Amino acid sequence: MTTRSPLRVLFVAFSRSSLGHVTRMRTAAQRFQLAGHQVAVAAHAEVRPIVERAGLPWIGIDEIGPAPAWRGMNDVTELRAFARTRLASPDYVETCLADELRAIDDFGPDVVVSDMRNTASVAASMRGLPSVTCHNLRLFRHPMHAVLPEVLITLDQLGVADAHARKVLGDAMLVPDLALLDPLSDVPAETMGLVTSLVSEIRHIGALVPVELPAAPVRTERAPLLNITLGGSGAGDKDLLRVVAAARGLGVPLAVTLGVEGDGTEALAAQVRAAAGDADVDIAGFRHDAVDLMGRASAAVVHGGHSSMIEGLLCATPLVFVPHSAEQRGNAGRITDLGLGATVEPDDPAETVAAKIRSMLAPPDREVHTAFAQTLRAADGAQAMVEHVERAVALHRITRSSHAAQ
């Protein structure tokens, strides 16, 4: 479906605790741009190079810093109290709304698309615009089951009208995955009741991937290479060193991505080199060719966040998970159950970690990984998002015209 004239689409991404959200919005924005629409990506200055290197306009917004402590909180009362000091704090929510309203007023979009920025769709409603949110359903098991109610309370305390506050999940929530990997049935009933009271439509659209990825053939022959990428929040530094130390005796080159650039990078890189011993190791703070590296690797070690997991599956690269959060443990469990990966447990000794990595470097059923990758690629989530947003804007314009005529 195409519109008669190009749309102006503003993408807003949470970024400082995970790069997955901004990379997804970058990919989506590129696909909208290819479809002839004008786009801009609003995100924190730390990720500005990710946006601009993709040839996209960047708009600066403030963002809260990482807080790994939430990953270990399973008590909902404790987590809600923590959320009131972080994602649901009045200062943060008020700052977010101010930044998002400024970005909307400066760019003048027809629609707002956001990824884990819990107030962007509220700001869109305040300006009379349609909005779409992008969410992994597994996050509604933890921590969104606690964060979402607190954000609603804070919006009420700040005097945001209920009609706008209840757009916190947008007019539609698009799930960038297959239902097999991120099912609605995994969301607890109480949380799903709240979610469905706030949003009219929930739709699985498939993974958001660059247009060139589905066109590239899956590599069936690969030189030995282990891709180790465990995120950039700082929570995984111990795991990173643990994995590198376990893998150094496997006789394969290691490509290690630290996930951070700037302060502390050199110190962490030195620790990685020491842990690698005599192994051939290539270390980078951040890689703009991360998908290409994933496609060349014999196997990859990941925490299990959605973006790295999907990249591995799309590239038919066997995955070894070292999960931290509830979301990552859920992703790891599902992929391991499907026979497409292995999961490292917290108490696994180095020999067991090495054995699990070795089992993925040379899996007996690599053709299964290839078949799954081809199926996943066929569900083009970015194109589905383009078509949904075009349709949503067209319907929004029709209903506004109808109301104006009454």
KELUM-586318 format. One record per residue (C-alpha): x, y, z; chain; residue number from 1. Coordinates in Angstrom, 3 decimals. Last residue first. Layout:
residues N
((X; Y; Z); 'A'; NUM)
...
***
This chain:
residues 406
((-19.890; 17.430; 11.540); 'A'; 406)
((-17.384; 18.145; 8.775); 'A'; 405)
((-14.433; 18.349; 11.185); 'A'; 404)
((-15.305; 14.903; 12.560); 'A'; 403)
((-15.274; 13.368; 9.086); 'A'; 402)
((-12.032; 15.068; 8.165); 'A'; 401)
((-10.445; 13.764; 11.355); 'A'; 400)
((-11.763; 10.275; 10.624); 'A'; 399)
((-10.340; 10.293; 7.092); 'A'; 398)
((-6.981; 11.666; 8.193); 'A'; 397)
((-6.627; 9.013; 10.896); 'A'; 396)
((-7.568; 6.296; 8.412); 'A'; 395)
((-4.821; 7.400; 6.006); 'A'; 394)
((-2.336; 7.669; 8.871); 'A'; 393)
((-3.141; 4.132; 10.032); 'A'; 392)
((-2.857; 2.720; 6.494); 'A'; 391)
((0.562; 4.235; 5.943); 'A'; 390)
((1.620; 3.058; 9.411); 'A'; 389)
((0.512; -0.518; 8.759); 'A'; 388)
((2.168; -0.678; 5.332); 'A'; 387)
((5.491; 0.629; 6.621); 'A'; 386)
((5.354; -1.713; 9.627); 'A'; 385)
((4.743; -4.728; 7.374); 'A'; 384)
((7.732; -3.682; 5.274); 'A'; 383)
((9.872; -3.559; 8.411); 'A'; 382)
((8.534; -6.872; 9.692); 'A'; 381)
((9.428; -8.865; 6.600); 'A'; 380)
((8.199; -12.355; 7.520); 'A'; 379)
((10.071; -14.250; 4.780); 'A'; 378)
((13.313; -13.698; 6.679); 'A'; 377)
((12.037; -15.797; 9.586); 'A'; 376)
((11.241; -18.711; 7.295); 'A'; 375)
((14.659; -18.507; 5.642); 'A'; 374)
((16.411; -18.379; 9.007); 'A'; 373)
((14.465; -21.403; 10.258); 'A'; 372)
((15.539; -23.434; 7.219); 'A'; 371)
((19.168; -22.415; 7.660); 'A'; 370)
((19.223; -23.316; 11.373); 'A'; 369)
((17.684; -26.702; 10.547); 'A'; 368)
((20.344; -27.211; 7.857); 'A'; 367)
((22.992; -26.830; 10.579); 'A'; 366)
((21.846; -30.118; 12.115); 'A'; 365)
((24.970; -31.708; 13.601); 'A'; 364)
((26.059; -28.433; 15.187); 'A'; 363)
((29.743; -27.484; 14.761); 'A'; 362)
((30.354; -24.199; 16.589); 'A'; 361)
((27.179; -24.795; 18.591); 'A'; 360)
((28.447; -27.902; 20.406); 'A'; 359)
((31.823; -26.220; 20.994); 'A'; 358)
((30.113; -23.327; 22.791); 'A'; 357)
((28.298; -25.754; 25.072); 'A'; 356)
((31.533; -27.660; 25.755); 'A'; 355)
((33.422; -24.446; 26.575); 'A'; 354)
((30.746; -23.401; 29.070); 'A'; 353)
((30.862; -26.894; 30.589); 'A'; 352)
((34.665; -26.759; 30.942); 'A'; 351)
((34.481; -23.277; 32.479); 'A'; 350)
((32.134; -24.458; 35.228); 'A'; 349)
((28.377; -23.887; 34.860); 'A'; 348)
((26.981; -22.209; 37.981); 'A'; 347)
((25.243; -19.295; 36.255); 'A'; 346)
((23.808; -21.568; 33.533); 'A'; 345)
((24.909; -21.327; 29.908); 'A'; 344)
((22.076; -21.896; 27.432); 'A'; 343)
((22.361; -23.673; 24.091); 'A'; 342)
((20.917; -22.774; 20.698); 'A'; 341)
((18.698; -23.640; 17.755); 'A'; 340)
((17.171; -26.838; 19.130); 'A'; 339)
((13.720; -25.274; 19.463); 'A'; 338)
((13.895; -25.750; 23.233); 'A'; 337)
((17.189; -23.817; 23.250); 'A'; 336)
((15.525; -20.987; 21.334); 'A'; 335)
((12.598; -20.860; 23.787); 'A'; 334)
((14.769; -21.057; 26.886); 'A'; 333)
((17.187; -18.397; 25.703); 'A'; 332)
((14.407; -15.947; 24.876); 'A'; 331)
((12.807; -16.473; 28.280); 'A'; 330)
((16.136; -16.132; 30.075); 'A'; 329)
((16.823; -12.922; 28.145); 'A'; 328)
((13.446; -11.446; 29.074); 'A'; 327)
((13.911; -12.432; 32.723); 'A'; 326)
((17.256; -10.659; 32.760); 'A'; 325)
((20.815; -11.983; 32.786); 'A'; 324)
((21.144; -14.624; 30.075); 'A'; 323)
((24.372; -16.231; 28.827); 'A'; 322)
((23.008; -17.705; 25.602); 'A'; 321)
((24.934; -19.717; 23.010); 'A'; 320)
((23.530; -19.241; 19.537); 'A'; 319)
((23.851; -21.158; 16.265); 'A'; 318)
((24.108; -18.734; 13.314); 'A'; 317)
((21.357; -19.146; 10.731); 'A'; 316)
((21.830; -15.460; 9.810); 'A'; 315)
((18.229; -14.551; 10.611); 'A'; 314)
((18.440; -16.541; 13.858); 'A'; 313)
((21.606; -14.756; 14.945); 'A'; 312)
((20.229; -11.319; 14.101); 'A'; 311)
((17.018; -12.184; 15.967); 'A'; 310)
((18.924; -13.132; 19.119); 'A'; 309)
((21.140; -10.045; 18.913); 'A'; 308)
((18.074; -7.792; 18.647); 'A'; 307)
((15.887; -9.518; 21.249); 'A'; 306)
((18.296; -9.611; 24.141); 'A'; 305)
((19.672; -13.090; 24.736); 'A'; 304)
((22.981; -12.436; 26.462); 'A'; 303)
((24.849; -13.472; 23.335); 'A'; 302)
((27.556; -15.964; 22.326); 'A'; 301)
((27.681; -16.520; 18.583); 'A'; 300)
((28.453; -19.495; 16.342); 'A'; 299)
((30.299; -20.217; 13.090); 'A'; 298)
((30.431; -16.474; 12.467); 'A'; 297)
((30.166; -14.971; 8.981); 'A'; 296)
((26.492; -13.966; 9.240); 'A'; 295)
((26.973; -12.506; 12.722); 'A'; 294)
((29.900; -10.453; 11.425); 'A'; 293)
((27.746; -9.124; 8.589); 'A'; 292)
((25.032; -8.220; 11.097); 'A'; 291)
((27.511; -6.420; 13.355); 'A'; 290)
((29.020; -4.339; 10.545); 'A'; 289)
((28.650; -1.060; 12.445); 'A'; 288)
((30.656; -2.634; 15.245); 'A'; 287)
((31.042; -1.131; 18.713); 'A'; 286)
((33.913; -1.253; 21.192); 'A'; 285)
((35.901; -3.664; 19.067); 'A'; 284)
((38.188; -6.591; 19.942); 'A'; 283)
((39.677; -9.157; 17.544); 'A'; 282)
((41.080; -12.217; 19.335); 'A'; 281)
((43.383; -15.014; 18.131); 'A'; 280)
((43.752; -17.118; 21.283); 'A'; 279)
((47.031; -17.073; 23.202); 'A'; 278)
((45.479; -15.851; 26.450); 'A'; 277)
((41.902; -14.746; 25.801); 'A'; 276)
((41.370; -13.632; 29.418); 'A'; 275)
((44.332; -11.230; 29.179); 'A'; 274)
((43.061; -9.794; 25.913); 'A'; 273)
((39.602; -9.362; 27.437); 'A'; 272)
((41.038; -7.555; 30.462); 'A'; 271)
((42.939; -5.188; 28.171); 'A'; 270)
((39.742; -4.500; 26.212); 'A'; 269)
((37.966; -3.648; 29.474); 'A'; 268)
((40.633; -1.090; 30.366); 'A'; 267)
((40.615; 0.320; 26.842); 'A'; 266)
((36.851; 0.782; 26.836); 'A'; 265)
((36.612; 2.394; 30.260); 'A'; 264)
((35.554; 5.799; 29.005); 'A'; 263)
((34.833; 5.862; 25.267); 'A'; 262)
((33.056; 3.147; 23.302); 'A'; 261)
((30.679; 0.499; 24.574); 'A'; 260)
((29.226; -2.783; 23.320); 'A'; 259)
((32.407; -4.712; 24.074); 'A'; 258)
((32.317; -6.677; 20.828); 'A'; 257)
((34.600; -9.719; 20.785); 'A'; 256)
((35.518; -11.563; 17.587); 'A'; 255)
((37.289; -14.775; 18.661); 'A'; 254)
((39.356; -16.950; 16.313); 'A'; 253)
((38.901; -20.701; 16.829); 'A'; 252)
((41.144; -23.222; 18.609); 'A'; 251)
((38.687; -24.032; 21.406); 'A'; 250)
((41.150; -23.195; 24.192); 'A'; 249)
((40.287; -19.508; 24.429); 'A'; 248)
((36.561; -20.174; 24.648); 'A'; 247)
((36.251; -20.565; 28.431); 'A'; 246)
((38.357; -17.457; 29.124); 'A'; 245)
((36.376; -15.454; 26.571); 'A'; 244)
((33.093; -16.627; 28.112); 'A'; 243)
((34.076; -15.690; 31.669); 'A'; 242)
((35.496; -12.339; 30.557); 'A'; 241)
((32.236; -11.451; 28.834); 'A'; 240)
((30.164; -12.763; 31.723); 'A'; 239)
((32.025; -10.495; 34.121); 'A'; 238)
((31.509; -7.525; 31.789); 'A'; 237)
((27.808; -8.290; 31.306); 'A'; 236)
((26.082; -5.678; 33.411); 'A'; 235)
((28.107; -2.871; 31.841); 'A'; 234)
((25.088; -1.806; 29.769); 'A'; 233)
((26.789; -2.488; 26.439); 'A'; 232)
((25.621; -5.846; 25.196); 'A'; 231)
((27.081; -9.341; 25.322); 'A'; 230)
((28.639; -9.867; 21.903); 'A'; 229)
((30.982; -12.821; 21.345); 'A'; 228)
((31.219; -13.961; 17.708); 'A'; 227)
((33.167; -17.226; 17.401); 'A'; 226)
((34.880; -17.840; 14.055); 'A'; 225)
((35.788; -21.017; 12.139); 'A'; 224)
((35.430; -20.368; 8.396); 'A'; 223)
((31.873; -20.638; 7.185); 'A'; 222)
((30.089; -22.661; 4.510); 'A'; 221)
((26.290; -22.425; 4.598); 'A'; 220)
((26.119; -18.636; 4.397); 'A'; 219)
((22.488; -17.581; 4.142); 'A'; 218)
((21.978; -15.733; 0.867); 'A'; 217)
((21.677; -11.936; 0.935); 'A'; 216)
((18.310; -10.503; -0.120); 'A'; 215)
((16.778; -10.940; 3.350); 'A'; 214)
((19.659; -8.888; 4.783); 'A'; 213)
((19.758; -6.047; 2.250); 'A'; 212)
((16.463; -4.512; 3.387); 'A'; 211)
((17.743; -4.089; 6.928); 'A'; 210)
((15.765; -6.134; 9.469); 'A'; 209)
((12.765; -5.480; 11.710); 'A'; 208)
((11.611; -8.981; 12.651); 'A'; 207)
((8.077; -10.151; 12.037); 'A'; 206)
((4.776; -8.229; 12.153); 'A'; 205)
((3.025; -9.610; 15.223); 'A'; 204)
((0.014; -7.347; 15.837); 'A'; 203)
((-1.601; -5.849; 18.912); 'A'; 202)
((-4.495; -3.486; 18.224); 'A'; 201)
((-6.732; -1.141; 20.191); 'A'; 200)
((-4.296; -0.285; 22.977); 'A'; 199)
((-4.884; 0.695; 26.615); 'A'; 198)
((-7.429; -1.797; 27.953); 'A'; 197)
((-5.594; -4.549; 26.058); 'A'; 196)
((-2.408; -3.791; 28.001); 'A'; 195)
((-4.124; -3.740; 31.395); 'A'; 194)
((-5.801; -7.101; 30.805); 'A'; 193)
((-2.540; -8.470; 29.439); 'A'; 192)
((-0.867; -7.532; 32.710); 'A'; 191)
((-3.456; -9.405; 34.749); 'A'; 190)
((-3.351; -12.423; 32.412); 'A'; 189)
((0.436; -12.797; 32.482); 'A'; 188)
((2.007; -12.372; 29.019); 'A'; 187)
((3.265; -15.717; 27.680); 'A'; 186)
((0.010; -16.344; 25.793); 'A'; 185)
((0.696; -13.395; 23.520); 'A'; 184)
((3.562; -15.377; 22.053); 'A'; 183)
((7.135; -14.124; 21.463); 'A'; 182)
((9.086; -16.767; 19.520); 'A'; 181)
((6.248; -18.690; 17.869); 'A'; 180)
((4.268; -15.459; 17.537); 'A'; 179)
((6.956; -14.252; 15.143); 'A'; 178)
((8.781; -11.034; 16.001); 'A'; 177)
((8.778; -7.258; 15.914); 'A'; 176)
((5.540; -6.919; 17.939); 'A'; 175)
((3.546; -3.891; 16.806); 'A'; 174)
((1.420; -2.093; 19.380); 'A'; 173)
((-1.364; 0.001; 17.879); 'A'; 172)
((-2.971; 3.344; 18.739); 'A'; 171)
((-0.052; 3.997; 21.059); 'A'; 170)
((1.039; 2.053; 24.123); 'A'; 169)
((0.914; 5.127; 26.400); 'A'; 168)
((-2.263; 6.261; 24.616); 'A'; 167)
((-4.075; 6.072; 27.961); 'A'; 166)
((-2.173; 9.140; 29.110); 'A'; 165)
((-3.664; 11.225; 26.281); 'A'; 164)
((-7.343; 10.574; 27.023); 'A'; 163)
((-6.544; 10.635; 30.744); 'A'; 162)
((-5.339; 14.234; 30.564); 'A'; 161)
((-1.778; 14.724; 31.766); 'A'; 160)
((-1.876; 16.409; 35.192); 'A'; 159)
((1.619; 15.399; 36.296); 'A'; 158)
((0.130; 13.115; 38.955); 'A'; 157)
((-1.934; 11.378; 36.248); 'A'; 156)
((1.175; 10.827; 34.126); 'A'; 155)
((2.942; 9.461; 37.207); 'A'; 154)
((0.180; 6.927; 37.906); 'A'; 153)
((0.229; 5.770; 34.282); 'A'; 152)
((4.024; 5.378; 34.403); 'A'; 151)
((3.630; 3.330; 37.588); 'A'; 150)
((1.166; 0.938; 35.966); 'A'; 149)
((3.568; 0.433; 33.014); 'A'; 148)
((6.741; -0.133; 35.060); 'A'; 147)
((5.574; -3.163; 37.051); 'A'; 146)
((4.327; -5.448; 34.261); 'A'; 145)
((6.890; -3.677; 32.073); 'A'; 144)
((9.792; -5.325; 33.942); 'A'; 143)
((9.368; -8.287; 33.442); 'A'; 142)
((6.509; -10.365; 32.019); 'A'; 141)
((5.588; -7.421; 29.811); 'A'; 140)
((9.146; -7.495; 28.459); 'A'; 139)
((8.321; -10.839; 26.818); 'A'; 138)
((5.845; -9.026; 24.584); 'A'; 137)
((8.653; -7.280; 22.720); 'A'; 136)
((7.439; -3.797; 21.954); 'A'; 135)
((7.168; -1.317; 19.073); 'A'; 134)
((4.690; 1.510; 19.608); 'A'; 133)
((2.548; 3.188; 16.955); 'A'; 132)
((1.147; 6.690; 17.038); 'A'; 131)
((-1.568; 8.841; 15.501); 'A'; 130)
((-1.222; 12.608; 15.970); 'A'; 129)
((-3.422; 15.123; 17.802); 'A'; 128)
((-0.509; 16.944; 19.413); 'A'; 127)
((-1.245; 15.615; 22.914); 'A'; 126)
((-1.764; 12.206; 21.303); 'A'; 125)
((1.779; 12.298; 19.917); 'A'; 124)
((3.128; 13.242; 23.351); 'A'; 123)
((1.369; 10.198; 24.829); 'A'; 122)
((2.829; 8.068; 22.018); 'A'; 121)
((6.303; 9.255; 22.989); 'A'; 120)
((5.671; 8.657; 26.706); 'A'; 119)
((6.902; 5.092; 27.219); 'A'; 118)
((9.976; 5.400; 25.056); 'A'; 117)
((10.441; 1.633; 24.673); 'A'; 116)
((10.443; 1.799; 20.845); 'A'; 115)
((8.469; 4.629; 19.282); 'A'; 114)
((6.694; 5.463; 16.015); 'A'; 113)
((5.103; 8.924; 15.727); 'A'; 112)
((2.822; 9.966; 12.862); 'A'; 111)
((2.260; 12.913; 10.507); 'A'; 110)
((5.442; 14.531; 11.744); 'A'; 109)
((6.178; 18.265; 12.240); 'A'; 108)
((9.922; 18.013; 12.849); 'A'; 107)
((10.324; 20.872; 15.336); 'A'; 106)
((6.933; 20.522; 17.047); 'A'; 105)
((7.266; 16.741; 17.320); 'A'; 104)
((10.831; 16.973; 18.633); 'A'; 103)
((9.767; 19.603; 21.179); 'A'; 102)
((6.816; 17.459; 22.284); 'A'; 101)
((9.177; 14.499; 22.660); 'A'; 100)
((11.700; 16.479; 24.696); 'A'; 99)
((9.048; 17.914; 27.035); 'A'; 98)
((7.370; 14.517; 27.414); 'A'; 97)
((10.671; 12.847; 28.231); 'A'; 96)
((11.601; 15.517; 30.764); 'A'; 95)
((8.217; 15.166; 32.526); 'A'; 94)
((8.549; 11.381; 32.588); 'A'; 93)
((12.095; 11.548; 33.956); 'A'; 92)
((11.328; 14.149; 36.629); 'A'; 91)
((8.072; 12.440; 37.668); 'A'; 90)
((9.834; 9.081; 38.129); 'A'; 89)
((8.258; 6.266; 36.133); 'A'; 88)
((11.348; 5.102; 34.235); 'A'; 87)
((13.628; 5.576; 37.268); 'A'; 86)
((12.831; 6.350; 40.922); 'A'; 85)
((9.193; 5.243; 40.638); 'A'; 84)
((10.428; 2.177; 38.751); 'A'; 83)
((12.337; 1.084; 41.884); 'A'; 82)
((9.140; 1.165; 43.936); 'A'; 81)
((7.399; -0.844; 41.216); 'A'; 80)
((10.256; -3.363; 41.246); 'A'; 79)
((10.137; -3.791; 45.020); 'A'; 78)
((6.369; -4.327; 44.929); 'A'; 77)
((6.692; -6.719; 41.980); 'A'; 76)
((9.270; -8.913; 43.709); 'A'; 75)
((11.510; -10.302; 40.965); 'A'; 74)
((14.314; -7.745; 41.098); 'A'; 73)
((17.610; -9.022; 39.691); 'A'; 72)
((17.383; -7.283; 36.340); 'A'; 71)
((16.325; -4.003; 37.965); 'A'; 70)
((19.853; -3.472; 39.362); 'A'; 69)
((21.374; -2.980; 35.885); 'A'; 68)
((20.591; 0.753; 35.974); 'A'; 67)
((21.708; 2.391; 32.719); 'A'; 66)
((21.392; 6.175; 32.320); 'A'; 65)
((18.140; 8.042; 31.716); 'A'; 64)
((17.689; 9.723; 28.370); 'A'; 63)
((17.652; 13.256; 26.966); 'A'; 62)
((16.607; 13.933; 23.401); 'A'; 61)
((18.637; 14.904; 20.345); 'A'; 60)
((17.110; 14.741; 16.871); 'A'; 59)
((18.994; 12.757; 14.218); 'A'; 58)
((18.446; 12.837; 10.458); 'A'; 57)
((19.212; 9.471; 8.833); 'A'; 56)
((22.090; 8.432; 6.577); 'A'; 55)
((22.739; 5.159; 8.437); 'A'; 54)
((25.917; 6.690; 9.883); 'A'; 53)
((23.661; 9.411; 11.238); 'A'; 52)
((21.609; 7.082; 13.412); 'A'; 51)
((24.374; 4.937; 14.860); 'A'; 50)
((26.567; 8.038; 15.231); 'A'; 49)
((23.860; 9.752; 17.362); 'A'; 48)
((23.821; 6.872; 19.841); 'A'; 47)
((25.456; 8.740; 22.723); 'A'; 46)
((23.475; 11.882; 21.833); 'A'; 45)
((20.233; 10.282; 23.039); 'A'; 44)
((17.508; 9.421; 20.533); 'A'; 43)
((15.035; 11.028; 18.130); 'A'; 42)
((15.144; 9.519; 14.636); 'A'; 41)
((13.916; 11.540; 11.652); 'A'; 40)
((12.006; 10.476; 8.564); 'A'; 39)
((10.669; 11.678; 5.232); 'A'; 38)
((8.818; 8.961; 3.306); 'A'; 37)
((9.691; 7.567; -0.108); 'A'; 36)
((9.489; 3.826; 0.614); 'A'; 35)
((13.270; 3.746; 0.955); 'A'; 34)
((12.956; 6.328; 3.740); 'A'; 33)
((10.387; 4.151; 5.496); 'A'; 32)
((12.846; 1.232; 5.266); 'A'; 31)
((15.665; 3.344; 6.662); 'A'; 30)
((13.449; 4.512; 9.517); 'A'; 29)
((12.612; 0.911; 10.422); 'A'; 28)
((16.289; -0.016; 10.539); 'A'; 27)
((17.150; 2.980; 12.696); 'A'; 26)
((14.169; 2.229; 14.937); 'A'; 25)
((15.429; -1.317; 15.406); 'A'; 24)
((18.978; -0.134; 16.064); 'A'; 23)
((17.631; 2.341; 18.618); 'A'; 22)
((15.755; -0.317; 20.572); 'A'; 21)
((18.522; -2.915; 20.491); 'A'; 20)
((21.184; -0.540; 21.784); 'A'; 19)
((20.227; -1.284; 25.369); 'A'; 18)
((20.541; 0.635; 28.626); 'A'; 17)
((21.112; 4.048; 26.989); 'A'; 16)
((18.819; 3.858; 23.992); 'A'; 15)
((15.078; 4.401; 24.248); 'A'; 14)
((13.991; 5.270; 20.725); 'A'; 13)
((11.712; 7.824; 19.060); 'A'; 12)
((10.930; 7.581; 15.329); 'A'; 11)
((9.234; 10.555; 13.668); 'A'; 10)
((7.530; 9.900; 10.331); 'A'; 9)
((6.766; 12.614; 7.789); 'A'; 8)
((4.607; 11.007; 5.139); 'A'; 7)
((5.171; 11.129; 1.400); 'A'; 6)
((2.147; 11.856; -0.800); 'A'; 5)
((-0.508; 9.672; -2.363); 'A'; 4)
((0.101; 6.893; 0.148); 'A'; 3)
((1.343; 3.467; -0.808); 'A'; 2)
((0.000; 0.000; 0.000); 'A'; 1)
***
